Amino acid sequence: MQNEFDVAIVGLGPVGALLANCLGTCGISTVALDRESAAYHLPRAVTFDDEIMRLFQILGLIDEILTITEIGSAALFVDAEGETLVHWDRPMTPTSNGWCPNYRFHQPALETVLRDSLRRFECVEQRWNCNVTALEQDDNGVSLTCDRPGGRETIRAAYVVGCDGGRSFTRSQIGSGLLDLGFHEEWLITDLLLPEPEADPDRHTYHYCGTARMGSKVFVGSHRKRWELRLNPEDDRATICEPDTVWRILEPWITPAEAELERATVYTFHSMIAERWRNGRLLIAGDAAHQTPPFMGQGMCAGLRDAANLGWKLARVINGSSPDTLLDTYQSERFDHVQAYIDLTINLGRLINATANSVTRGNVTDAGGGPQTMSQLKPSLGPGLTAGNSDLRGQLCPQFDPDGDEAAGYRFTLFSTAPLPDDLSAAFAAEGCVVSTSDAARNWLQEAGVAAVLVRPDRAILGTAAAQEIATLLPSAWTMAGS
Ligand SMILES: Cc1cc2nc3c(=O)[nH]c(=O)nc-3n(C[C@H](O)[C@H](O)[C@H](O)COP(=O)(O)OP(=O)(O)OC[C@H]3O[C@@H](n4cnc5c(N)ncnc54)[C@H](O)[C@@H]3O)c2cc1C
C-alpha cells in the first residue's frame, strides 16, 4: 500500500472532500483520511449560495449537483406580531456568478457526490476507519500516525490539511488559540420527512424573532422540512429531543399526521475563528478553522471557499511553481472574509433573540419605515497575493459566459480585450493559464477601464492591467502579503 503522498487531508467531511477534488484536479497525490467507517448520515447544512454552485461547476461536478439541489428563495425575519423586520431578498435568477443566490440540499447526498467524484482521480485515495492520533513535522514532511482497526500505520506527506471539524486534532497540533466572537447558544434541530414531495413548496425561510419560541422554519427542498429552534432556559435538556416533546413544540406548524420525524438533536452553535491556520507543513480548513451559527447558511460555504483558496496554492508549492510562502496568503486572504460572514450572522442571531431590533452591519438598507432589506454579502479577500493593478483584487470575477467556468476549470484564466502577442500568450500558457477574449469579457474589461484581468482558479481576481502592462500579471511579477 502506498504510504507517501504530497498531501494528507485529515477528515472527509464536505471540506476535506472538496479539497481532495481541487488537489485531484491539479494532479497532486493525495490521501484523505477519516476516522469513521462512513460519512455522517444526518444533515447539518441545508443551504449554499451561488459562489459555491460556481465552485462545483469549476470542478466538473455540476451535473451531479443539479440533481440533488432545489432553488431557495428569500429569508424573512418576522417579529411576534408577524411584521417583517428584515427581508433578505434572494431572487430565483442567476447572479454575476452564473447561478441563483440560494440552493437547498440534503448534506449526506452532497457529501456522496463530493466523495464519489474522487474516483475520477488516480492520484487521490480515500481511507476510512483511519483515526489520526499524531502529527510530527520535520524539514521534509509530516509523519501521520493513524489508528486503524487492524493496527497502527504511519503515512508520510509533504503537507497535512486538517479538515477535521470543530474539535480539530490538527488545530491542536498547530497550537492555535481560538478567537471567540461571543455567540454560543443551544438550538433544537428537527428534520422531518414528508410522505410525498410537495408539488409547489414555499421556498422562503422564516426566522421568528422575539417570539415565545424563537427560531427558524427552513426550506430544505420538497421532500423534507426543518425547524431550528432556540432552547429556552426552562426547557428540560434531558427530554427535549423525545418525539412527544418535539411534536408538542412543532404543534403550531405541523403534526405527526403530516410528516415523519427523521431526527431531533441539540447543537450548540458557536462563533469562533482559529488564530493560526498554518504552522509549517500543517494547515487547517473548514470548521477546524472557523465556526458560525447557521442563520446565513454559511458555515460549510466558508469551508468550501477555504478549500478552493488552498488547493491551487498547495499544488503550485508542491510543483515548485511558487515558494512555500504562498501558503501564508491562505489565512490572510480568508480570515477577514469569514469574519465578515460571522459578524453579520451574529447580528442576525441577535435580531432573532430580540436583543436587537435591526441589522446594523452588512449589505443592509433601511426602506424608510418598512422592513430593512438585505442582499448577499460579497466581501473581498483579505491581504494576500497581488499582481498588476490591485483595485479589483480579491473580488470575485463575474462568470462572463454561461459555460465559461466549466471550460476553464480550476485553472487561471487571463481575459483580455484583444489577442495577446504570441510570446506573451505562450508565457501564460506555460503557467497552465487559459487565455480568453470573449465579447462579454471585453465589455466588462472596457467598463472597468483595463485591458486584461487575471482570474485565479477560485475565480477571485488576482489583478488587472493596461495593454502595455499585461506581463505584470505573470507569476514572476506576483507579490505576496501573507501573515
Ligand atoms: C444545524 C446546523 C445547520 C447548518 N446549516 C448550514 C447551512 O445551511 N449551510 C452551511 O454552509 N453550513 C451549515 N452548517 C455548518 C456545516 O454543517 C459545517 O460547517 C460543515 O459540515 C463543516 O464541514 P467540515 O468538513 O469542515 O467538518 P465536518 O463535516 O465536521 O467533518 C470533519 C470530519 O473529520 C473527521 N475527523 C475528525 N477528527 C479526525 C481524526 N483525528 N482523524 C481522522 N478523521 C477525523 C470526522 O470524522 C469528520 O468526518 C450547519 C451546521 C449545523 C450544526
The ligand as an ORCA input file, in Angstrom:
! r2SCAN-3c Opt
* xyz 0 1
  C     -27.753     22.596     12.475
  C     -26.718     23.058     11.515
  C     -27.108     23.672     10.356
  C     -26.155     24.110      9.441
  N     -26.578     24.698      8.290
  C     -25.659     25.101      7.384
  C     -26.072     25.601      6.124
  O     -27.263     25.656      5.818
  N     -25.113     25.998      5.243
  C     -23.784     25.909      5.519
  O     -22.971     26.312      4.686
  N     -23.362     25.388      6.710
  C     -24.263     24.974      7.632
  N     -23.841     24.389      8.784
  C     -22.393     24.193      9.037
  C     -21.844     22.932      8.334
  O     -22.599     21.799      8.646
  C     -20.403     22.719      8.728
  O     -19.700     23.934      8.581
  C     -19.726     21.658      7.843
  O     -20.364     20.429      7.940
  C     -18.261     21.518      8.269
  O     -17.622     20.671      7.374
  P     -16.131     20.174      7.666
  O     -15.807     19.271      6.523
  O     -15.264     21.326      7.984
  O     -16.231     19.348      9.026
  P     -17.075     18.049      9.385
  O     -18.259     17.899      8.498
  O     -17.301     18.101     10.849
  O     -16.108     16.841      9.032
  C     -14.973     16.564      9.811
  C     -14.530     15.131      9.503
  O     -13.268     14.913     10.132
  C     -13.244     13.605     10.669
  N     -12.233     13.596     11.737
  C     -12.203     14.335     12.862
  N     -11.086     14.090     13.580
  C     -10.388     13.148     12.890
  C      -9.153     12.469     13.118
  N      -8.397     12.723     14.203
  N      -8.733     11.564     12.209
  C      -9.470     11.310     11.094
  N     -10.649     11.910     10.840
  C     -11.101     12.830     11.717
  C     -14.671     13.385     11.158
  O     -14.986     12.009     11.279
  C     -15.488     14.086     10.067
  O     -15.855     13.180      9.026
  C     -24.779     23.934      9.724
  C     -24.385     23.314     10.907
  C     -25.338     22.867     11.788
  C     -24.886     22.176     13.036
*
